[in-house]
């Protein structure tokens, strides 16, 4: 999946994990969202304004980014029994 945002936007980006969760499994508060630049450097501290675990959704408000750059957003859903990861490509483009 690919998402787009402009450098000055603060945009919500989320993932619904319900298709993968067995009945009765819920996301734990340790579930998280990380952002990596093209050199695989963790830039979460500068790009994630906030993140929310609201079973079965894992959401983040993404800010900033360099115009023309691509980022990988990794959603990690953790339950009592399993861990799932889903990656989204974020393209930052001024329009």
Phi and psi in degrees as GROMACS dihedral restraints (atoms count N, CA, C in turn):
[ dihedral_restraints ]
;  ai    aj    ak    al  type     phi  dphi    fc
    3     4     5     6     1  -122.3    20    10
    4     5     6     7     1   134.3    20    10
    6     7     8     9     1  -122.4    20    10
    7     8     9    10     1   155.7    20    10
    9    10    11    12     1  -124.4    20    10
   10    11    12    13     1   147.7    20    10
   12    13    14    15     1  -152.8    20    10
   13    14    15    16     1   157.3    20    10
   15    16    17    18     1   -88.2    20    10
   16    17    18    19     1   156.1    20    10
   18    19    20    21     1   -56.1    20    10
   19    20    21    22     1   -34.7    20    10
   21    22    23    24     1   -91.6    20    10
   22    23    24    25     1    -3.8    20    10
   24    25    26    27     1   -76.6    20    10
   25    26    27    28     1   149.0    20    10
   27    28    29    30     1  -113.1    20    10
   28    29    30    31     1   113.9    20    10
   30    31    32    33     1  -126.6    20    10
   31    32    33    34     1   133.3    20    10
   33    34    35    36     1   -76.2    20    10
   34    35    36    37     1   133.5    20    10
   36    37    38    39     1  -133.9    20    10
   37    38    39    40     1   129.0    20    10
   39    40    41    42     1  -140.5    20    10
   40    41    42    43     1   173.2    20    10
   42    43    44    45     1  -139.4    20    10
   43    44    45    46     1   133.5    20    10
   45    46    47    48     1   -97.6    20    10
   46    47    48    49     1   115.1    20    10
   48    49    50    51     1   -94.5    20    10
   49    50    51    52     1     5.2    20    10
   51    52    53    54     1   -57.5    20    10
   52    53    54    55     1   -33.2    20    10
   54    55    56    57     1   -63.7    20    10
   55    56    57    58     1   -21.7    20    10
   57    58    59    60     1  -102.0    20    10
   58    59    60    61     1   -16.2    20    10
   60    61    62    63     1   -83.1    20    10
   61    62    63    64     1   126.3    20    10
   63    64    65    66     1   -66.6    20    10
   64    65    66    67     1   157.8    20    10
   66    67    68    69     1   -54.1    20    10
   67    68    69    70     1   130.7    20    10
   69    70    71    72     1    91.8    20    10
   70    71    72    73     1   -14.6    20    10
   72    73    74    75     1   -82.0    20    10
   73    74    75    76     1   137.7    20    10
   75    76    77    78     1  -129.1    20    10
   76    77    78    79     1   152.9    20    10
   78    79    80    81     1   -71.9    20    10
   79    80    81    82     1   135.8    20    10
   81    82    83    84     1   -87.0    20    10
   82    83    84    85     1   159.9    20    10
   84    85    86    87     1   -64.3    20    10
   85    86    87    88     1   -13.7    20    10
   87    88    89    90     1   -81.0    20    10
   88    89    90    91     1    -5.6    20    10
   90    91    92    93     1   -59.4    20    10
   91    92    93    94     1   148.6    20    10
   93    94    95    96     1  -153.0    20    10
   94    95    96    97     1   167.6    20    10
   96    97    98    99     1  -124.5    20    10
   97    98    99   100     1   129.3    20    10
   99   100   101   102     1  -125.1    20    10
  100   101   102   103     1   150.2    20    10
  102   103   104   105     1  -124.2    20    10
  103   104   105   106     1   133.7    20    10
  105   106   107   108     1  -125.2    20    10
  106   107   108   109     1   140.1    20    10
  108   109   110   111     1   -83.4    20    10
  109   110   111   112     1  -175.5    20    10
  111   112   113   114     1   -66.5    20    10
  112   113   114   115     1   -17.9    20    10
  114   115   116   117     1   -96.9    20    10
  115   116   117   118     1    12.2    20    10
  117   118   119   120     1    67.2    20    10
  118   119   120   121     1    25.3    20    10
  120   121   122   123     1   -84.2    20    10
  121   122   123   124     1   134.4    20    10
  123   124   125   126     1   -72.1    20    10
  124   125   126   127     1   114.7    20    10
  126   127   128   129     1  -114.4    20    10
  127   128   129   130     1    22.6    20    10
  129   130   131   132     1   -55.8    20    10
  130   131   132   133     1   -43.5    20    10
  132   133   134   135     1   -60.6    20    10
  133   134   135   136     1   -30.1    20    10
  135   136   137   138     1   -96.8    20    10
  136   137   138   139     1   -15.8    20    10
  138   139   140   141     1  -114.0    20    10
  139   140   141   142     1   -19.3    20    10
  141   142   143   144     1   -99.3    20    10
  142   143   144   145     1   110.8    20    10
  144   145   146   147     1   -74.7    20    10
  145   146   147   148     1   -41.2    20    10
  147   148   149   150     1  -161.5    20    10
  148   149   150   151     1   158.9    20    10
  150   151   152   153     1  -138.3    20    10
  151   152   153   154     1   150.9    20    10
  153   154   155   156     1  -135.4    20    10
  154   155   156   157     1   135.2    20    10
  156   157   158   159     1  -105.4    20    10
  157   158   159   160     1   113.0    20    10
  159   160   161   162     1  -134.3    20    10
  160   161   162   163     1    84.7    20    10
  162   163   164   165     1   -37.8    20    10
  163   164   165   166     1   129.0    20    10
  165   166   167   168     1   -95.4    20    10
  166   167   168   169     1    21.6    20    10
  168   169   170   171     1  -101.3    20    10
  169   170   171   172     1   145.9    20    10
  171   172   173   174     1  -125.4    20    10
  172   173   174   175     1   116.1    20    10
  174   175   176   177     1  -124.3    20    10
  175   176   177   178     1   152.8    20    10
  177   178   179   180     1  -143.0    20    10
  178   179   180   181     1   146.7    20    10
  180   181   182   183     1   -94.2    20    10
  181   182   183   184     1   117.8    20    10
  183   184   185   186     1  -103.0    20    10
  184   185   186   187     1   130.8    20    10
  186   187   188   189     1  -125.1    20    10
  187   188   189   190     1   162.2    20    10
  189   190   191   192     1    66.3    20    10
  190   191   192   193     1  -148.6    20    10
  192   193   194   195     1   102.5    20    10
  193   194   195   196     1   155.8    20    10
  195   196   197   198     1   -94.1    20    10
  196   197   198   199     1   130.2    20    10
  198   199   200   201     1   -55.0    20    10
  199   200   201   202     1   130.5    20    10
  201   202   203   204     1    90.4    20    10
  202   203   204   205     1    -7.7    20    10
  204   205   206   207     1   -91.2    20    10
  205   206   207   208     1   152.2    20    10
  207   208   209   210     1  -111.9    20    10
  208   209   210   211     1   142.7    20    10
  210   211   212   213     1  -129.6    20    10
  211   212   213   214     1   155.8    20    10
  213   214   215   216     1  -109.6    20    10
  214   215   216   217     1   123.0    20    10
  216   217   218   219     1  -101.7    20    10
  217   218   219   220     1   122.3    20    10
  219   220   221   222     1  -108.7    20    10
  220   221   222   223     1   117.6    20    10
  222   223   224   225     1   -95.4    20    10
  223   224   225   226     1   121.2    20    10
  225   226   227   228     1  -115.1    20    10
  226   227   228   229     1   110.5    20    10
  228   229   230   231     1   -97.9    20    10
  229   230   231   232     1   123.8    20    10
  231   232   233   234     1  -118.8    20    10
  232   233   234   235     1   130.0    20    10
  234   235   236   237     1  -119.6    20    10
  235   236   237   238     1  -177.2    20    10
  237   238   239   240     1   -63.3    20    10
  238   239   240   241     1   -27.3    20    10
  240   241   242   243     1  -116.5    20    10
  241   242   243   244     1   -17.9    20    10
  243   244   245   246     1  -143.5    20    10
  244   245   246   247     1   165.4    20    10
  246   247   248   249     1  -134.6    20    10
  247   248   249   250     1   130.1    20    10
  249   250   251   252     1  -119.9    20    10
  250   251   252   253     1   144.1    20    10
  252   253   254   255     1  -125.2    20    10
  253   254   255   256     1   142.6    20    10
  255   256   257   258     1  -138.9    20    10
  256   257   258   259     1   129.7    20    10
  258   259   260   261     1  -105.8    20    10
  259   260   261   262     1   139.7    20    10
  261   262   263   264     1  -124.1    20    10
  262   263   264   265     1   136.1    20    10
  264   265   266   267     1   -88.4    20    10
  265   266   267   268     1   128.9    20    10
  267   268   269   270     1  -111.6    20    10
  268   269   270   271     1   121.0    20    10
  270   271   272   273     1  -105.1    20    10
  271   272   273   274     1   120.7    20    10
  273   274   275   276     1   -96.5    20    10
  274   275   276   277     1   116.6    20    10
  276   277   278   279     1  -139.6    20    10
  277   278   279   280     1   126.3    20    10
  279   280   281   282     1   -75.8    20    10
  280   281   282   283     1   133.8    20    10
